Amino acid sequence: MYAKLRLAMIGGGQGAFIGGVHRLAAALDGEYELVAGAFSSRAATSQATGQALGLAPARVYDSYQDLIAGELALPVDERVQVISIVTPNHLHFAPAKLALENGFDVVLDKPLTFSLAEARELAHIVQTTGRRLVLTHTYTGYPMVKEARALVAAGALGRLRKVYVEYPQGWLSTFVEGDASNKQAGWRTDPARSGLAGAMGDIGTHAFNLLEYVTGLRVEQLCADIRAVVPGRQLDDDGAVLLQLSEGVSGVLIATQVAAGEENNLRLRVYGELGGLDWQQADNNTLLVKWLDQPTEIRRTNAPYTSAAARHNARIPSGHPEGYLEAFANIYRNFALTLRAEAAGQPPTAEMLDFPGIAEGLRGMAFIEAVVASGQSDAKWTEFPAV
């Protein structure tokens, strides 16, 4: 019998935004079974969530500390193996640290931690414990993002020259955090819970991660203009960043949450000597390949001409749409396949290991601190922190 990995969740209780998405993604491929959780800092909410999910009452805990202690008290073949942490940013580090140090592998919502200092400490813990950590940078899970990465890595575009990445949203176009019932806006715009950055931490990190993932390049310097457009807002809700990347490539990153009418149309364009790539989430099953001296190609998800990495992360026949949940699930699935291979004493394949981890989390936190430092500085360029 193919035993599912036993999964617990910290956060994601009733009324939470991302917890339900994580549960759907984890369940999609049948790799995990949710058996335990501490879903809220409010005991009643945690218990009600566990009941709604059909969990045994004894496996629904009032705190993450109780969860880890309670699971450790169970026999090894009954306790959870993976813990998914879907709390606000300021509550990432402590439960992740405790889980890793007690022998659990961790799924962590992005960004990695509240600060770069915490991220560095967590990276040390991952290294010393030998446990696995996956960071849910969802957008790298799309098959045609994998295809774009494969084309760049194969040198199809020639030497890269320019990269543009943009993530426009409009949901914070007004002072919605003034409504106490809007919990998502409340914590995401609160420096005590979100961290140094607002839009740049929330969606700018996704854009940054996507750019580095597809190109294989690393940001070395940046020049940022960030601001809070909406009166009374404490953190940035709009910004643009000039980027100097490795190999002499330049780039532009835009992240805004005050583009009224926009939803989540993340877009990446990469240009080289021979041509360019254009992918956007609004039509995520399509990758445009634009050649200098040939007609533009339209590549589609799970077509036979796509790369092994793209096909590995597609589930249904070409011509049928796959979307956000499937991309999210690819991260959970690849992580599970890696854990299974290692448990069997086998080396994971490159496709299995294709998920964001502690290295990407460290760079994301370094990006946040560099962007904020640059935005507050009179100097044109800010060095990217060494991580």
Backbone torsions as a table, in degrees:
resi	resn	phi	psi	omega
1	MET	NA	138.5	-180.0
2	TYR	-85.9	101.2	-176.0
3	ALA	-77.5	132.6	176.6
4	LYS	-74.1	150.8	173.5
5	LEU	-70.4	132.8	-178.5
6	ARG	-81.2	123.2	-171.4
7	LEU	-116.5	139.3	169.8
8	ALA	-120.4	157.0	-179.7
9	MET	-128.6	136.0	173.4
10	ILE	-111.4	119.4	-172.4
11	GLY	89.8	-173.1	176.5
12	GLY	78.2	26.3	-179.9
13	GLY	-74.3	-178.5	-178.4
14	GLN	-54.4	131.5	-178.3
15	GLY	91.8	-10.5	178.1
16	ALA	-77.9	154.0	-176.6
17	PHE	-85.0	-53.1	-166.8
18	ILE	-91.7	-17.3	-177.9
19	GLY	-59.4	-44.4	179.1
20	GLY	-63.3	-36.0	177.6
21	VAL	-64.0	-44.7	177.2
22	HIS	-59.2	-42.8	-178.1
23	ARG	-65.2	-41.1	177.3
24	LEU	-64.0	-44.2	-178.9
25	ALA	-63.3	-41.8	-179.2
26	ALA	-66.7	-31.0	-175.3
27	ALA	-85.0	-18.7	-167.2
28	LEU	-58.5	-40.7	-175.5
29	ASP	-102.6	6.0	177.4
30	GLY	70.4	22.0	-178.4
31	GLU	-87.6	-20.4	-174.5
32	TYR	-129.0	154.3	168.8
33	GLU	-127.8	120.3	177.3
34	LEU	-74.3	117.2	-175.2
35	VAL	-122.2	-10.7	-176.0
36	ALA	-155.8	163.4	177.0
37	GLY	-174.7	155.7	166.4
38	ALA	-124.3	90.0	-163.1
39	PHE	-86.4	-10.6	-177.4
40	SER	-161.5	154.9	172.9
41	SER	-72.1	-14.0	174.7
42	ARG	-95.5	115.8	-174.2
43	ALA	-56.0	-40.9	-178.2
44	ALA	-63.9	-39.7	179.1
45	THR	-67.1	-41.3	178.1
46	SER	-61.2	-45.8	-179.7
47	GLN	-65.0	-41.5	-180.0
48	ALA	-65.0	-38.3	178.3
49	THR	-65.5	-45.7	178.5
50	GLY	-59.8	-40.3	178.7
51	GLN	-64.3	-43.5	-180.0
52	ALA	-63.6	-29.0	-179.9
53	LEU	-89.7	-1.3	176.6
54	GLY	76.9	24.8	-179.9
55	LEU	-83.8	154.4	175.2
56	ALA	-64.8	131.4	-177.0
57	PRO	-53.2	-34.0	-178.3
58	ALA	-69.2	-16.3	-179.1
59	ARG	-102.1	9.7	175.4
60	VAL	-108.2	118.1	-168.5
61	TYR	-110.7	160.3	-177.8
62	ASP	-87.2	-14.3	-179.8
63	SER	-155.4	162.9	178.6
64	TYR	-68.4	-30.8	176.7
65	GLN	-63.9	-42.9	178.1
66	ASP	-64.0	-38.6	-179.7
67	LEU	-60.4	-50.9	-176.2
68	ILE	-66.7	-40.8	177.5
69	ALA	-65.0	-42.7	-179.1
70	GLY	-64.9	-40.1	179.9
71	GLU	-71.3	-36.8	177.7
72	LEU	-64.1	-25.3	179.5
73	ALA	-76.0	-13.5	-179.0
74	LEU	-86.4	158.2	173.5
75	PRO	-57.8	151.9	-175.6
76	VAL	-57.4	-37.5	-176.3
77	ASP	-81.0	4.2	176.7
78	GLU	-116.9	-30.6	-175.9
79	ARG	-69.0	161.6	179.4
80	VAL	-66.2	155.9	178.9
81	GLN	-109.8	-31.2	-176.9
82	VAL	-128.2	137.3	177.5
83	ILE	-118.6	124.7	179.1
84	SER	-99.8	125.8	-175.9
85	ILE	-112.2	116.7	-172.8
86	VAL	-128.7	40.2	-177.6
87	THR	-92.3	169.1	170.5
88	PRO	-59.2	162.0	-169.7
89	ASN	-53.5	-40.0	-175.0
90	HIS	-71.8	-8.4	179.5
91	LEU	-113.4	26.8	176.2
92	HIS	-87.1	-48.1	-168.1
93	PHE	-64.4	-52.9	-172.2
94	ALA	-60.7	-50.4	178.5
95	PRO	-67.1	-33.8	177.7
96	ALA	-64.9	-43.7	178.7
97	LYS	-59.5	-48.6	-177.3
98	LEU	-65.0	-39.5	179.8
99	ALA	-65.2	-48.6	-178.9
100	LEU	-62.0	-43.7	-177.6
101	GLU	-68.3	-16.5	178.9
102	ASN	-106.7	17.3	169.3
103	GLY	91.2	12.6	179.8
104	PHE	-100.8	142.5	169.9
105	ASP	-81.3	153.6	-167.7
106	VAL	-128.9	134.3	165.2
107	VAL	-104.7	127.3	-173.9
108	LEU	-129.6	130.1	175.5
109	ASP	-69.2	149.6	-178.6
110	LYS	-84.6	160.8	-7.1
111	PRO	-70.7	170.0	-170.9
112	LEU	-57.1	-48.9	-174.1
113	THR	-146.8	-171.3	179.1
114	PHE	-81.4	-28.4	-176.1
115	SER	-147.9	164.1	177.4
116	LEU	-66.4	-34.9	178.1
117	ALA	-61.0	-44.3	176.5
118	GLU	-63.0	-39.8	-178.7
119	ALA	-62.1	-42.5	179.3
120	ARG	-63.2	-40.9	179.1
121	GLU	-66.4	-39.8	-180.0
122	LEU	-66.8	-37.2	176.6
123	ALA	-61.0	-39.7	177.3
124	HIS	-63.7	-39.3	-179.9
125	ILE	-66.3	-42.8	177.2
126	VAL	-58.6	-43.8	-178.4
127	GLN	-65.8	-44.4	-175.2
128	THR	-76.1	-31.2	-179.9
129	THR	-83.7	-24.2	-177.1
130	GLY	74.5	11.2	178.4
131	ARG	-83.5	163.1	178.7
132	ARG	-96.8	143.5	174.3
133	LEU	-134.1	131.6	175.2
134	VAL	-118.1	138.6	-179.5
135	LEU	-109.6	129.7	-171.5
136	THR	-86.3	69.8	166.2
137	HIS	-80.9	86.6	-167.7
138	THR	-52.5	-41.2	-164.8
139	TYR	-70.5	-19.1	174.4
140	THR	-72.8	-7.8	179.9
141	GLY	-83.5	-10.7	-179.4
142	TYR	-68.5	135.2	179.5
143	PRO	-56.0	-39.9	-176.6
144	MET	-79.6	-15.3	167.1
145	VAL	-71.1	-40.3	174.7
146	LYS	-60.7	-41.0	179.1
147	GLU	-62.9	-42.8	178.1
148	ALA	-60.3	-44.7	179.5
149	ARG	-61.7	-42.2	-179.1
150	ALA	-64.2	-39.6	179.0
151	LEU	-64.4	-43.0	178.3
152	VAL	-63.5	-46.5	-177.8
153	ALA	-62.4	-32.0	179.6
154	ALA	-78.4	-5.6	180.0
155	GLY	79.0	17.9	-176.6
156	ALA	-61.5	-30.7	-178.4
157	LEU	-90.2	-3.2	-172.4
158	GLY	74.0	-159.9	179.6
159	ARG	-66.2	129.3	-179.1
160	LEU	-72.0	149.6	-178.8
161	ARG	-126.9	-41.0	-170.7
162	LYS	-147.6	141.9	178.8
163	VAL	-134.6	133.2	174.2
164	TYR	-123.4	132.1	173.9
165	VAL	-137.1	135.5	-177.4
166	GLU	-140.9	142.2	177.4
167	TYR	-135.2	93.6	177.9
168	PRO	-95.2	132.3	170.7
169	GLN	-129.8	162.0	178.9
170	GLY	-127.2	3.9	-169.9
171	TRP	-71.1	-16.1	178.0
172	LEU	-107.2	28.2	-178.0
173	SER	-68.3	-16.8	174.7
174	THR	-127.3	173.8	-175.7
175	PHE	-80.2	64.0	-176.0
176	VAL	-70.1	-20.7	178.0
177	GLU	-67.7	-11.6	175.4
178	GLY	-70.3	-16.0	176.0
179	ASP	-90.4	112.1	-175.0
180	ALA	-60.7	-21.9	-179.2
181	SER	-78.6	-13.6	179.8
182	ASN	-88.8	83.1	-173.8
183	LYS	-66.7	-35.5	-179.3
184	GLN	-63.0	-47.8	178.3
185	ALA	-66.5	-35.2	-177.3
186	GLY	-59.3	-52.8	-175.9
187	TRP	-80.1	-30.0	-177.9
188	ARG	-72.0	-19.1	179.2
189	THR	-107.5	9.6	-177.8
190	ASP	-104.7	114.4	-178.6
191	PRO	-59.5	-25.1	180.0
192	ALA	-72.9	-21.5	-178.9
193	ARG	-114.9	-29.0	-177.8
194	SER	-90.6	-36.4	-176.4
195	GLY	111.9	-158.0	-174.1
196	LEU	-66.5	-30.1	-170.4
197	ALA	-121.5	154.6	174.8
198	GLY	-99.6	-95.6	-179.0
199	ALA	-59.1	-39.2	-178.4
200	MET	-67.3	-30.9	176.3
201	GLY	-80.3	-36.4	-174.4
202	ASP	-76.6	-53.8	-177.1
203	ILE	-116.8	-24.1	177.0
204	GLY	-61.1	-35.5	178.4
205	THR	-65.6	-34.9	175.6
206	HIS	-63.6	-45.8	-179.8
207	ALA	-62.7	-44.1	178.3
208	PHE	-59.9	-47.4	-179.6
209	ASN	-62.3	-42.4	179.7
210	LEU	-61.9	-43.9	-179.8
211	LEU	-60.3	-49.4	-178.3
212	GLU	-68.7	-35.3	-178.8
213	TYR	-64.5	-47.7	-175.7
214	VAL	-72.8	-43.4	-174.6
215	THR	-81.9	-25.8	-173.2
216	GLY	74.6	5.0	179.1
217	LEU	-90.7	168.7	178.1
218	ARG	-127.2	134.5	175.1
219	VAL	-67.2	130.8	-179.6
220	GLU	-111.7	-32.9	176.7
221	GLN	-143.0	155.3	176.1
222	LEU	-148.9	158.1	178.0
223	CYS	-134.1	111.1	-169.1
224	ALA	-113.4	143.4	169.6
225	ASP	-122.6	106.7	-179.4
226	ILE	-125.1	151.5	-177.1
227	ARG	-159.8	163.1	170.5
228	ALA	-104.1	112.7	-176.9
229	VAL	-79.5	-44.0	-175.4
230	VAL	-76.9	125.2	-179.2
231	PRO	-56.5	137.0	178.0
232	GLY	89.6	-11.5	-178.7
233	ARG	-75.6	137.2	-174.0
234	GLN	-87.8	-23.9	-177.6
235	LEU	-121.5	162.5	-179.1
236	ASP	-59.5	140.6	173.0
237	ASP	-121.8	3.3	-177.2
238	ASP	-156.8	140.5	177.5
239	GLY	-172.2	160.8	175.2
240	ALA	-138.5	145.1	-175.2
241	VAL	-135.0	125.7	168.3
242	LEU	-83.3	138.4	-174.5
243	LEU	-124.3	137.6	166.3
244	GLN	-110.1	118.2	-176.4
245	LEU	-106.3	169.7	176.4
246	SER	-60.3	159.4	180.0
247	GLU	64.4	22.0	174.6
248	GLY	74.3	16.1	-179.1
249	VAL	-86.5	141.8	176.6
250	SER	-111.1	156.5	-178.1
251	GLY	-150.9	168.8	177.5
252	VAL	-134.9	132.2	177.5
253	LEU	-123.6	129.8	178.2
254	ILE	-123.8	130.8	174.7
255	ALA	-138.2	122.7	179.9
256	THR	-143.7	145.2	175.6
257	GLN	-118.1	15.7	179.3
258	VAL	-122.6	24.1	175.1
259	ALA	-88.3	87.7	-172.5
260	ALA	-52.8	130.3	179.1
261	GLY	95.3	-15.9	179.1
262	GLU	-83.3	150.7	178.1
263	GLU	-107.5	-93.3	-179.2
264	ASN	-141.3	51.8	-174.8
265	ASN	-87.1	68.1	173.7
266	LEU	-59.4	134.5	-177.9
267	ARG	-140.8	139.2	178.3
268	LEU	-129.8	131.7	173.7
269	ARG	-127.6	131.6	-178.5
270	VAL	-127.0	129.1	-177.1
271	TYR	-123.9	134.4	175.8
272	GLY	-124.2	-169.5	-178.7
273	GLU	-65.2	-31.9	-171.7
274	LEU	-103.2	-15.4	-177.6
275	GLY	170.8	-171.0	-176.8
276	GLY	-143.2	165.7	177.6
277	LEU	-120.3	145.1	178.6
278	ASP	-141.0	114.3	178.0
279	TRP	-130.3	139.0	174.0
280	GLN	-141.8	148.1	-174.3
281	GLN	-65.5	-27.5	-179.6
282	ALA	-62.0	-23.7	175.3
283	ASP	-137.0	63.0	-167.4
284	ASN	-69.2	-15.0	179.0
285	ASN	-83.1	0.1	-177.6
286	THR	-119.0	136.4	169.7
287	LEU	-124.2	121.8	175.5
288	LEU	-89.1	130.8	175.1
289	VAL	-116.4	111.4	-172.5
290	LYS	-104.8	117.1	-175.7
291	TRP	-96.9	150.2	178.9
292	LEU	-63.0	-40.3	-172.2
293	ASP	-130.9	23.1	178.8
294	GLN	-140.7	164.5	176.1
295	PRO	-63.6	153.3	177.1
296	THR	-66.0	136.6	174.8
297	GLU	-93.3	146.2	171.4
298	ILE	-115.2	108.0	178.7
299	ARG	-98.9	142.4	-173.3
300	ARG	-126.7	151.7	-177.5
301	THR	-56.4	133.1	174.2
302	ASN	63.8	19.0	171.5
303	ALA	-71.9	152.4	-174.9
304	PRO	-64.6	-18.7	-179.0
305	TYR	-84.9	-4.8	-177.0
306	THR	-78.0	165.7	-176.1
307	SER	-70.5	163.8	177.4
308	ALA	-59.7	-38.6	-179.8
309	ALA	-64.9	-41.3	179.2
310	ALA	-66.2	-43.3	-179.0
311	ARG	-67.9	-36.0	178.9
312	HIS	-60.5	-29.4	-176.0
313	ASN	-103.4	17.0	174.5
314	ALA	-115.9	146.1	-172.6
315	ARG	-116.0	-27.5	-170.0
316	ILE	-121.8	162.3	-175.9
317	PRO	-58.0	148.1	177.7
318	SER	-54.5	141.4	-178.5
319	GLY	97.6	-10.4	175.2
320	HIS	-106.5	134.0	-172.7
321	PRO	-73.9	136.7	168.1
322	GLU	-115.3	155.5	-173.0
323	GLY	-144.9	-149.1	-170.9
324	TYR	-60.0	-45.9	-178.2
325	LEU	-63.2	-39.4	178.6
326	GLU	-66.0	-39.6	177.2
327	ALA	-63.3	-43.2	177.4
328	PHE	-61.3	-44.0	-178.3
329	ALA	-65.5	-29.6	178.3
330	ASN	-60.1	-35.8	179.0
331	ILE	-66.9	-46.2	177.6
332	TYR	-62.0	-43.6	-176.7
333	ARG	-66.0	-47.9	-179.0
334	ASN	-61.7	-36.3	176.1
335	PHE	-63.6	-44.7	179.2
336	ALA	-63.0	-42.9	179.8
337	LEU	-62.9	-37.2	177.0
338	THR	-64.8	-47.4	-179.9
339	LEU	-61.8	-40.0	179.8
340	ARG	-65.9	-43.4	179.9
341	ALA	-61.8	-45.5	-179.0
342	GLU	-65.7	-36.9	178.2
343	ALA	-65.2	-28.6	179.4
344	ALA	-89.2	3.9	179.4
345	GLY	74.5	22.6	-179.2
346	GLN	-112.2	145.3	177.6
347	PRO	-72.1	130.3	176.5
348	PRO	-64.2	147.0	176.6
349	THR	-75.8	168.0	177.6
350	ALA	-60.7	-36.8	179.3
351	GLU	-66.4	-37.9	177.7
352	MET	-64.6	-40.7	-175.5
353	LEU	-80.2	2.6	-175.9
354	ASP	-83.4	74.2	175.0
355	PHE	-148.6	152.8	179.7
356	PRO	-71.1	141.7	-179.2
357	GLY	-135.2	-150.0	-173.7
358	ILE	-65.9	-34.7	-179.8
359	ALA	-63.9	-44.1	178.6
360	GLU	-66.5	-36.2	177.6
361	GLY	-64.2	-41.9	177.0
362	LEU	-60.5	-46.3	-178.9
363	ARG	-66.5	-34.6	176.8
364	GLY	-62.8	-42.7	178.2
365	MET	-69.1	-36.1	175.9
366	ALA	-64.6	-37.3	177.2
367	PHE	-60.8	-45.9	-179.7
368	ILE	-58.8	-49.6	-176.8
369	GLU	-65.9	-37.3	179.2
370	ALA	-68.5	-40.4	179.5
371	VAL	-63.8	-45.2	179.9
372	VAL	-65.4	-43.3	178.9
373	ALA	-61.7	-42.9	179.4
374	SER	-66.2	-41.8	179.8
375	GLY	-63.2	-25.6	-179.5
376	GLN	-95.8	-3.0	-174.2
377	SER	-102.3	153.8	173.2
378	ASP	-86.4	-11.4	179.6
379	ALA	-73.0	149.9	-178.3
380	LYS	-72.1	-44.9	-175.0
381	TRP	-121.1	144.0	177.1
382	THR	-119.7	132.4	178.3
383	GLU	-69.0	140.5	175.6
384	PHE	-73.0	131.2	-177.4
385	PRO	-59.1	144.4	176.4
386	ALA	-73.9	124.8	178.4
387	VAL	-129.7	NA	NA
